[in-house]
Amino acid sequence: MTGRLVVVTLAGLALASTVIIVSRYLQAISTPINGTDQPWVIEPGESLFDFSVELEEQGVIPDGWTLQLLAAIRGDSRRIKAGEYRITKGTTLSELLDQLVQGDVIQRRVTILEGWTIRDLFKTLKTTPEIRWNSSLKPESLLEQLGQPSAPAEGWFFPDTYLYTRNRNALDLLKQGYQRMIKELDQAWERRTPESHLLKTPYEALILASIIEKEAGRDDERNLISAVFHNRLDKKMRLQSDPTVIYGLGDQFQGDLTRSHLKQDTSYNSYTRQGLPPTPIALPGQTSLLAAVQPAASKALYFVAKGDGSHHFSERLDDHLAAVRQFQTKKR
């Protein structure tokens, strides 16, 4: 009798323990876990066991074994993906496991702005959190690293907001921006009008678009500014665009463009050189790309900034000089 009682007692305890475990498990997978603003990282090669222990130690889940058991039952123990995750308040254990298996990682954002130079782009990517920068990346060899013939990289990266995940390689992001610019430029080139016949290649359109990007303060003036440059090219006049001079000066330019700067000859000085500069001078956006190949129907040959972001356009030099006196004197 005594032995049977012991066996019965042990069986009862085992059954009670099983009931408790099952009860705690069922409660765990249906109860929302503690949310946190802290990103959680699963490193490559890290196991679900290690990650669940970490979550338990930090108080995110009450029992790490419940997540391990759920994964074992579903056959997902070895299917979790490395990456950076955000565990929001109200997430259930089952939803968390779905997130880990699907690789639903945090998507970060980096924005490339219209008018930036390649130097601005490099500076931003170097200092953006969780982007892996390679010191071998250089502007002069960048297109070659992207699998293209060696050529200047200026202007070849489309301004937009790009998504990336933790530890993304900067070269991958640059490749994405480059491919996007090729697509946008090709689409703009297909939509060119007869008025843009002076542009012989998409690259020339990219160069002109970069100048328009730096000159224009308002979208509704881009096509007019484009018309001015097309008209000047048609009449064999120099473009006389200040941003090209500034680009050619490089670090010499400290924010104040002088008459001596306009006379200082560089390959980008459109006051001393005929035609388009040898490369783009900035990253143009879509509106500037379209403006370059769709100039407005205008005979204007000159424009001057009015000080409010807009410009005054003139067909005659004497009208232009009067506008310069009016608006530049007012500005001073």
Buried (B, 14 or more C-beta within 10 A) or exposed (E): EEEEEEEEEEEEEEEEEEEEBEEBBEEBBEEEBBEBEEBBBBEEEEEBBEBBBBBBEEEBBBBBBBBBBBBEEEEBBEBBBBBBBBBBEEBBBBBBBBBBBEBBBBEBEBEBBBBBBBEBBBEBBEEBEBBBBEEEBEBEEBBEBBEEEEEBBBBBBBBBEBEBEBBBBBBEBBBBBBBBBBEBBEEBBEEBEEBBEBBEEBBBBBBBBBBBBBBBEEEEBBBBBBBBBBBBBEEEBBBBBBBBBBBBBEEEBEEEBEEEBBEBEBEBBBBBBEBBBEBBBBBBBBBBBBBBBBBBEBEBBBBBBBEEEBBBBBEEEEBBEBBBEEBEEEEE
